[in-house]
Amino acid sequence: MDYDYTHPERHHKGLVFAPNGEIPEEVSAQRKKMCHYDPTKRELCRACGWSTYNELTSSYDPRIKIFDTRDNIGLWAIGSNWLIRDQPNDGSLGNDYMTQEFLRGQPGLDIPLIEEMRRLSKPTDAIHLTLMSRAQGVRLDTIWLTLTRPQKAKYRDQVANVIKQIRQFTAPTAQKVDGSRLNDVMIAGHCIRRHPPTCKEIGYTTSEWFDNIADELRGGLSSIHNTKDPQVIEEKLQELKDNFPKGEPYVLTHGDLNLANIIVNAKENKIEAIIDWEMSGYFPWWAERWLSIVWGDGLSNELFKPLWRDVCPEMDAKTFAEQVINKVDPVVRAWQACKKEHPAKPSKWLRPPFCECQPYGGTFDWVAIGNGTDHKISKVD
């Protein structure tokens, strides 16, 4: 049977289905049942399949270790030089591979990337495995507070150099590097999830982008202005569209550039790799700067605020706020004001217990394992 990641119960023993997130009463009986496995065949590690038989009959210590997990995505360390990413082919692949391969194929660039990525799966496979060389170093956010001003300035100059280089690549419309539509990590990024697949996509043009989110904006405007008059709502929607900053030129944008995605050699104050390009693509010229502000924190602000004087000397912070932030924020507020429905208690499968103190050992959540988010606009009386 091919692996169906949306139905874990077909592949994992002992799961208990919890419709609408309600834990069934039989979980206690299920737990007792699970505790009576044959001890010579009992699974000790569901993440790797290691059993008591392997434990008792071999001298093997795995060199493959789980490195990180998020939703239904796992990152495994293979020794100290390689990582393998295991994820479903459900849109959560994002744009990481395609963008890094694009940049590696461009001559004359000085952008720190991981050295190699290899896809081990076919495009149509249900599960995608990607082998990646591992950037040697530490995340910049883990050392930022220990750095001197000159050291921070050196890193700032390197990040500015990366942004300048990628911004030289442009496209006639908003799109991924393969020409397909971008996930909306900006306006509709304030939804159930910000990582792909998101609730909405960005249209190729600003007009298409607004069309994609128009129903939600109407709902939000109705709430903000306390009216159900369609004429008033349409007028307010048109004001948002007319006031929105133009997208051209559409420039290559990382989309999630923060200190945690910058791997550095702390001894040499050198960036070794910019990672996690899954949200990248050709965004409006203002997107990278806007994202660094909206999704930023104290650490990233210290890095990025002075940086933009170098990258975009023609537009100071005040002008950017007037021409971009103050025009985009009303659209975000309208999106947020719309009451949207996502499953409050999505269904899940309860994993078998791993100790007496737990009635169940974690869950497979409906949305996290690749099923639809059921994004709906709430009905307003």
Secondary structure, 3 states (H helix, E strand, C coil): CCCCCCCHHHCCCCCEEEHHHCCCCCHHHHHHHHCCCCCCCCEEECCCCEEHHHHHHCCCCCCEEEEEEECCEEEEEECCCEEEEEEECCCCCCCHHHHHHHHHCCCCCCCCCCCCEEECCCCCCCEEEEEEECCCCEEHHHCHHHCCHHHHHHHHHHHHHHHHHHCCCEECCCECCCCCCEECCCCCCCCCCCCCCCCCEECCCHHHHHHHHHHHHHHHHHHHCCCCCHHHHHHHHHHHHHHCCCCCCEEEECCCCCHHHEEEECCCCEEEEECCCCCCEEEECCHHHHHHHHCCCHHHHHHHHHHHHHHCCCCCHHHHHHHHHHHHHHHHHHHHHCCEECCCCCCEEECCCCCCCCCCCCEEECCCCCCCCCCEECCCC
